[in-house]
Amino acid sequence: MIRILLVGANGRMGHAVASACGSEHTVVARVDSVISDGVYNDISFVLEKSDVILDFSSHIYTPSVLQYGIKQNLPVVVATTGHTEEELGFIKEAAEKIPVFKSGNMSIAVNVLCRLAAGAASVLDGFDIEIIETHHRNKLDAPSGTALMIASSIEEITGERKHTYDRTERSERRPYDEIGIHSVRGGTDIGEHEVIFFGKGERLSIKHIAEGRELFAQGALRACSYIVGKPAGYCDMRTLLMECGPESNNKKVW
């Protein structure tokens, strides 16, 4: 049984994680800025023993979570997005002392989408690439962490493309080496990401639609299973897929 210290416990994803726990995971302590019964409002007050910290709170709280993880020598799964460059630097520094797992999206299928998009970009020479992401009206960051993750996967494989978000101040034609990202916000949409490759007289689209938050909770629990017992270092969902994919015998994680 893996004991989880859940940060952001009173949020939608916090409730989803608690509901998704089965025979292999249990939440032993909860932390949230919103005070309620049985929930700490400061991670430094937590007394329960845990095996891993799962953070679904806010990027601004990530440094505090990592500092607690370092102090207690606990692995941390960072499931928040919207981090500043300074916060990302702190995550990498913390990974030198403890195991840190970070992903812009905890869905296994979204991470497969990243691999598919990167593969398509490597062979569709001359195609324009655009990413469209849609989320509920209350989402704070734009573009989404997932959209940036997809763009990064394509940039890594091509070595020449760079993503752009805001074109409002431009008065020039679209550069070939550009990856455009567009954000749509409204209603209660959980999340949709589409990568479109525009060629001459043809178009290829790869899309992922999230139909419930349970899939993110399940992915986060898999990340917890994966990182417990690992040495200090930085890893992400791609690492998990490579080491624990269908060809692996580690069915607990996959």
Secondary structure per residue as TSV (DSSP state, phi and psi in degrees):
chain	resnum	aa	ss	phi	psi
A	1	M	-	360.0	123.1
A	2	I	E	-91.5	124.1
A	3	R	E	-92.3	123.2
A	4	I	E	-110.5	133.2
A	5	L	E	-96.6	110.9
A	6	L	E	-99.3	118.5
A	7	V	E	-103.7	133.2
A	8	G	S	87.3	32.6
A	9	A	T	-65.7	-27.5
A	10	N	T	-91.7	0.6
A	11	G	S	-82.9	175.3
A	12	R	H	-60.9	-43.2
A	13	M	H	-72.4	-31.7
A	14	G	H	-61.4	-44.4
A	15	H	H	-65.6	-37.2
A	16	A	H	-65.3	-40.1
A	17	V	H	-65.2	-45.8
A	18	A	H	-59.1	-39.8
A	19	S	H	-71.5	-30.1
A	20	A	H	-80.6	-16.2
A	21	C	-	-62.2	132.7
A	22	G	-	-120.5	-138.0
A	23	S	S	-74.7	-16.9
A	24	E	S	-101.2	-11.5
A	25	H	E	-135.6	147.3
A	26	T	E	-147.2	141.1
A	27	V	E	-89.8	115.5
A	28	V	E	-99.0	-17.7
A	29	A	E	-152.9	144.9
A	30	R	E	-124.8	140.6
A	31	V	E	-131.7	137.5
A	32	D	-	-162.1	150.1
A	33	S	S	-70.3	-22.4
A	34	V	S	-86.5	115.5
A	35	I	-	-73.6	133.4
A	36	S	B	-155.2	170.8
A	37	D	T	-61.4	131.4
A	38	G	T	76.5	9.1
A	39	V	B	-122.0	126.3
A	40	Y	B	-75.6	146.6
A	41	N	S	-100.7	4.8
A	42	D	S	-149.3	126.1
A	43	I	G	-64.4	-26.9
A	44	S	G	-66.9	-14.9
A	45	F	G	-86.7	-10.5
A	46	V	-	-64.4	130.5
A	47	L	-	-109.3	-24.5
A	48	E	S	-64.9	146.7
A	49	K	-	-82.2	133.1
A	50	S	-	-134.7	168.1
A	51	D	S	-102.9	-22.5
A	52	V	E	-159.4	149.6
A	53	I	E	-105.0	128.8
A	54	L	E	-114.1	117.3
A	55	D	E	-107.9	110.2
A	56	F	-	-119.0	33.9
A	57	S	S	-92.4	-99.1
A	58	S	-	-146.2	150.4
A	59	H	G	-59.7	-28.2
A	60	I	G	-70.6	-17.9
A	61	Y	G	-95.2	-8.6
A	62	T	H	-54.9	-46.0
A	63	P	H	-56.9	-40.0
A	64	S	H	-65.2	-40.0
A	65	V	H	-63.5	-44.3
A	66	L	H	-68.3	-37.6
A	67	Q	H	-62.4	-41.0
A	68	Y	H	-66.0	-41.1
A	69	G	H	-60.6	-41.9
A	70	I	H	-64.8	-44.4
A	71	K	H	-61.8	-39.9
A	72	Q	H	-95.1	-0.1
A	73	N	T	56.0	50.3
A	74	L	-	-115.6	141.7
A	75	P	-	-69.1	151.5
A	76	V	E	-127.4	132.2
A	77	V	E	-104.4	113.0
A	78	V	E	-94.1	109.3
A	79	A	-	-111.5	16.2
A	80	T	-	-97.7	163.7
A	81	T	-	-130.4	178.8
A	82	G	-	83.9	18.5
A	83	H	-	-68.4	143.4
A	84	T	-	-77.1	168.4
A	85	E	H	-61.0	-37.0
A	86	E	H	-64.9	-41.7
A	87	E	H	-67.4	-38.2
A	88	L	H	-64.3	-37.4
A	89	G	H	-64.5	-38.2
A	90	F	H	-65.8	-37.6
A	91	I	H	-61.3	-45.7
A	92	K	H	-64.7	-37.8
A	93	E	H	-65.5	-40.8
A	94	A	H	-64.3	-34.0
A	95	A	T	-66.8	-11.8
A	96	E	T	-78.8	-14.4
A	97	K	T	-114.4	-30.9
A	98	I	S	-139.1	162.9
A	99	P	E	-71.1	131.0
A	100	V	E	-129.3	125.6
A	101	F	E	-111.6	125.2
A	102	K	E	-134.9	136.3
A	103	S	-	-146.7	138.9
A	104	G	S	-69.6	-13.9
A	105	N	-	-155.6	130.3
A	106	M	-	-88.9	4.1
A	107	S	-	-77.9	130.6
A	108	I	H	-62.6	-42.8
A	109	A	H	-65.5	-36.8
A	110	V	H	-62.8	-39.9
A	111	N	H	-69.4	-30.1
A	112	V	H	-67.3	-38.7
A	113	L	H	-56.7	-41.4
A	114	C	H	-58.9	-42.5
A	115	R	H	-68.5	-39.2
A	116	L	H	-64.8	-43.6
A	117	A	H	-63.6	-42.1
A	118	A	H	-64.3	-41.3
A	119	G	H	-63.8	-42.2
A	120	A	H	-64.4	-42.6
A	121	A	H	-62.4	-31.5
A	122	S	H	-70.3	-21.8
A	123	V	H	-114.2	-18.3
A	124	L	-	-90.4	66.5
A	125	D	T	-65.2	133.0
A	126	G	T	90.3	-4.3
A	127	F	-	-84.9	141.1
A	128	D	E	-82.6	143.6
A	129	I	E	-121.5	128.1
A	130	E	E	-130.2	145.0
A	131	I	E	-121.5	127.5
A	132	I	E	-118.0	125.8
A	133	E	E	-124.5	138.7
A	134	T	E	-125.7	132.0
A	135	H	E	-143.1	169.3
A	136	H	-	-62.0	161.0
A	137	R	T	-66.6	-16.2
A	138	N	T	-93.9	-1.5
A	139	K	-	-66.8	133.3
A	140	L	-	-85.9	-41.7
A	141	D	-	-93.5	145.3
A	142	A	S	-151.0	128.3
A	143	P	S	-70.7	166.4
A	144	S	-	-67.9	156.1
A	145	G	H	-60.8	-31.6
A	146	T	H	-68.6	-42.3
A	147	A	H	-60.3	-42.2
A	148	L	H	-66.1	-35.9
A	149	M	H	-65.0	-41.9
A	150	I	H	-63.3	-47.1
A	151	A	H	-60.0	-41.6
A	152	S	H	-63.1	-38.2
A	153	S	H	-62.5	-40.9
A	154	I	H	-69.7	-43.4
A	155	E	H	-61.6	-38.5
A	156	E	H	-65.8	-38.7
A	157	I	H	-80.3	-32.5
A	158	T	H	-88.9	-33.6
A	159	G	S	74.9	0.3
A	160	E	S	-132.8	-18.5
A	161	R	-	-87.7	148.4
A	162	K	E	-133.4	140.3
A	163	H	E	-85.0	152.6
A	164	T	E	-136.9	148.8
A	165	Y	-	-113.0	-48.0
A	166	D	-	-108.5	117.9
A	167	R	-	-109.3	10.1
A	168	T	T	-65.8	-28.7
A	169	E	T	-95.2	7.1
A	170	R	-	-97.7	149.7
A	171	S	-	-137.1	51.0
A	172	E	S	-140.5	163.7
A	173	R	-	-69.3	159.4
A	174	R	-	-67.2	122.4
A	175	P	-	-67.1	150.0
A	176	Y	T	-63.2	-38.8
A	177	D	T	-85.9	22.4
A	178	E	E	-100.9	144.1
A	179	I	E	-116.8	109.2
A	180	G	E	-82.7	137.7
A	181	I	E	-121.1	133.1
A	182	H	E	-130.4	136.1
A	183	S	E	-113.1	134.3
A	184	V	E	-120.0	131.5
A	185	R	E	-128.9	129.6
A	186	G	-	174.8	152.1
A	187	G	T	58.8	-139.4
A	188	T	T	-118.5	18.9
A	189	D	-	-56.5	123.5
A	190	I	-	-72.0	-40.6
A	191	G	-	164.2	131.8
A	192	E	E	-142.4	132.3
A	193	H	E	-130.8	130.4
A	194	E	E	-131.6	131.8
A	195	V	E	-109.4	124.4
A	196	I	E	-117.1	129.3
A	197	F	E	-107.8	115.9
A	198	F	E	-100.4	115.8
A	199	G	-	-110.1	-168.2
A	200	K	S	-84.5	103.8
A	201	G	S	79.3	10.6
A	202	E	-	-153.2	160.7
A	203	R	E	-147.4	135.0
A	204	L	E	-116.4	132.9
A	205	S	E	-126.3	134.1
A	206	I	E	-121.9	123.0
A	207	K	E	-133.0	144.1
A	208	H	E	-126.1	133.1
A	209	I	E	-122.5	124.0
A	210	A	-	-88.4	122.3
A	211	E	-	-100.9	-2.8
A	212	G	-	-172.4	158.4
A	213	R	T	-79.6	-11.3
A	214	E	H	-60.2	-34.2
A	215	L	H	-65.3	-35.1
A	216	F	H	-71.1	-37.1
A	217	A	H	-64.4	-43.5
A	218	Q	H	-63.5	-40.8
A	219	G	H	-64.4	-38.6
A	220	A	H	-65.8	-39.0
A	221	L	H	-66.2	-36.3
A	222	R	H	-63.4	-39.1
A	223	A	H	-62.8	-40.6
A	224	C	H	-61.5	-44.5
A	225	S	H	-61.7	-38.4
A	226	Y	H	-69.0	-41.5
A	227	I	H	-85.3	-21.9
A	228	V	T	-63.6	127.2
A	229	G	T	90.7	-5.4
A	230	K	-	-79.6	154.0
A	231	P	-	-75.2	170.1
A	232	A	S	-56.8	142.0
A	233	G	E	155.1	168.3
A	234	Y	E	-104.4	134.5
A	235	C	E	-146.6	166.7
A	236	D	-	-144.2	-171.5
A	237	M	H	-65.3	-29.1
A	238	R	H	-64.0	-40.1
A	239	T	H	-61.1	-44.2
A	240	L	H	-61.0	-44.7
A	241	L	H	-63.1	-39.6
A	242	M	H	-68.4	-38.0
A	243	E	H	-91.0	-23.3
A	244	C	S	-129.2	32.4
A	245	G	S	-78.3	-171.6
A	246	P	T	-58.0	-26.7
A	247	E	T	-79.9	-7.9
A	248	S	S	-88.1	155.8
A	249	N	S	-89.2	-3.4
A	250	N	-	-81.7	73.4
A	251	K	T	-71.5	-17.3
A	252	K	T	-61.3	-42.8
A	253	V	T	-81.3	-46.5
A	254	W	-	-75.5	360.0
